[in-house]
Amino acid sequence: MRTYVLVHGAWHGGWCWKKTALLLRGAGAEVFTPTLTGMGERAHLNDRLDPAQITLDVHIQDIVQLMRYEGLEDVVLVGHAYAGMVITGVSEVCPERIAHMVYLNGVIPSDGESMADQLIPVRGEEFAAWVRDQIENGDGFLPAPASVEEVGRRWGITDPEDLAWVGANVTPQPAAAMASPVRMGNPKAAKIPKNFVGGGESGFDSVAERARQAGWGVYPVDSGHDTMITHASELADILIQIGSE
């Protein structure tokens, strides 16, 4: 039985994998959909934590500790968007637990880069400046989309039920996590088979090409950003294929 750990991106929570996880479990897989600290159903912790403490390293440890305490081995580790940073960091800590890595419309960082750095080519310097301003002068969080219309524009969701579901569940994103650099250098992490899924979204074609040039498996999906919501069946089929290799 293949084990999948599906890690959500910014503003989301483990809830966003519901459709995809159901399909994977129906195919006989063991599936974990953890929610990162300060997000989703764990957003209530934000009343007790200093926002500056919710860094990328905390999110990396969320996943490392899940795999440790659940005794997970031979994992297909999937990261959506911002979680490309997270799974990269996880692979540096416990590469021996990971069989495959999958970046779903996810950023592919280099050593010392942050999520804010990664988004400069897509959103411009203004995004990185916004992140810094929220850390230094704001409440330490990046606001979630304020309307279902914004959800649709930002993440390529058109189905009314999906829009209502996502709009009701997104939560502010800890800004410090977006500004934290990832540290790389473990040679065992570099040997893990890696895959990129997506690329249809504006701004991610270049990421897919970078993955292709690096010899990764590349699986194009003509979707918006939230593939696990809008194209769950297609995504599940791809993940099952990767897991069978």
N, C-alpha and C positions, 0 to 999 in steps of 0.2 A: 504494500500500500504506500503510495507516494504521499509525502507530506509537503504542504504548501504553507508558507507564511506570507500573507498579503499585507503590505504596509501602505497606508493611505498617504496622500499628499497634504499640502497646506489647506487650511480652513475645513478640512474634512475630518472624518473619524472612521473607525472600523466599520461603521454602518454602511459606508458607500460600497463595500464589497458584497453586499447581501445577495444580489442576483448571481454574480459570478461564483461566489462560495457555494451557493445552493447547487449549481450545475456541477461543480467539481466534486462536491460530496456525493451527488447522485451518480457520479462515475466511479465512486469508491475511494476517493482521496480523503486524507485527513487534512483539515483546513483550519488555520488560525488567522483571525483578523483583528489583531490588537489595535487599540487606540493609544496614540502617543500622549504623553503628559501634557495637560492643559488644553486638550482638544476634545471634541465630541462629548461623550458622556463623562469625560474627565475634566471638562472645562470648569467644574465647580472648584477644582483645586486652585484656580487662579485667584480666588479670594484669600487664599492662605499662603501663596508663594510670591516671592519677589519675581516679577516678570523677567528680570535679568538672569534669574537662575534657570529658566527654561531654555536651555541651549540645545544645539545639535547633539552635543555629547550626552545629554540627558535622554534624548530620543533614541540615540544609538543604544544606550544601556537598556531602555525599555525593551528593545528587541533581543539584545544579548541575554538579558535575564529571563525573558520568556522562553527562549530556546534552552537555556540552562535548566530552569526549573521544570520544564515539560520534558526534558531529556530528549530533545529533538536532534535527529541526525539525518543526513542525506536529504537536506531541505532544498526545495525550490523556493528561493527568496525573491519576492516580487516587490518592487518599489514604484509607486506612481508619482510622477512629477517631483516635488520636493523630496520625496522618499528615496529618490536616486542618491541623494546625499546620505540618507540614513543607512541604506543597505550597503553603500560603499564603506561607510564607517564600521558597520557590523562585520563585514568581510575581513576587515583589518584585525578585528579582535578575536573572532572564532571561525576562521576559514575552514577548519576541519569539520564543521557542522553543515556546510553548504555544498550541495551538489551542482546547482545551477543558480545563476542570478539573472533576473529579468527586469529591465528598465522599461516601464510602461509610460510612454511620453515623458520619460524621466530625464533629468539632467545627468550628465556624465562628467563628474568633476575631476580636476587634477589636484594634486597635493597642494594644500594651502588655500584652495578656493572656497568661497561661501556660495550659498544659494543666490544671494544678491548679486554676486559677481557673475554667476551663470546667466542671470536674466538680463544683463546689460545689452547683449546683442538682440534680444527679443523685445524688451520694453524700454531700453535706453537707460542713460545715467539717472533719469528721474526716479526710477524705481529704487535704486540703491540709496538715493538721497532721501526718499520717503521712508525707507526702513530705518535709516540713521536718525531721522527726525522723530519717528515714533519712539525710538529707544531713548533719545536724549531729551526730548521735549514733550512727548506724549505719554500715554499710559502703558507703553511697552507692548502693545498689540496692534496688529494690522486688521482693521475692521473687515468683517465678512460682507459679502454682497448684500446690499440693502433691499433688493427686490428680486422677484423671480425673473424679471426681464434682464437684470444684470447677470443673474446665474446663467441664463440662456446664452447671452452674448459672450460671457467669459469662458464658458466650458462646453459650448456646443450642444446643449440639451434643448430639445424641442417638444418632447412629449409632455403634455400638461400635468400628468400624474407624477412624472419624474421631476419636473420643475418644482411642484409643490413639495415633494418629499425632500429634495435637496435644499430648497429654500428654507424649510423648517428645521433643518439639522446642521447647517453650516455654523461654525463658531469662529470667533476671532483667532488669528494666527499669532502665536508668540513671536515677536519681532527678533528677539535675540537669536532664536534658532535659525532665522534667515541670514543673519550676519556672521554666524559662527563658521570658521573654516574647518574643512575635513582634513585629517592627517592620514597620509598614505605612505606605504613603504614596505609592507609585509610581502615578501616574495610568494608566500603561499596563497595570499589573496589574489595576486596577479594571475595565478594558474587556474582559478575557478572559471569554468565555461560561462560566457556571458552572452546575453541576448537583448536586442532592442525591439520593442513592439510599438507600433504607431507610426508617427511621421507624417500623417495626413494633416495634422494641425499646423496652422501657420507658425513658422519659427522653429519647427522641429525637424524639417527635412534635412537641415544641415547636421543635426544631431544624429539622425539615422545614417547619414552618409559617413559621419565620423566613426560610427560603430561598424559600418560595413568595411571601411578601410582598415579597421583594427582586427578584422577577421571574426567579428561577432556574428551570431545568427541574427538576421534582421527579418522581421515579420511585419510587412506593411498592413495597416488597417485604416480604411478611409472613414475616420471618425473625428469628432471634436476631441476636446481634452479629456473628458470623463468617459473613456472607452468602457470601463468596467460597468457603467450604468447604461450607456446607449447601445453598446455592442457586446453585451455580456456573453452571449452564446459563441460568437466568433472568438472572443478572447479566451473563453474556457477551452475551446478546441485547441487553440494555440498553446496554452499552458499545459494541457494534457500531452500534446505532441512533444513539447520540450521536456516534460517530466518523464517521457518514455525513452528518452535518448540515453 
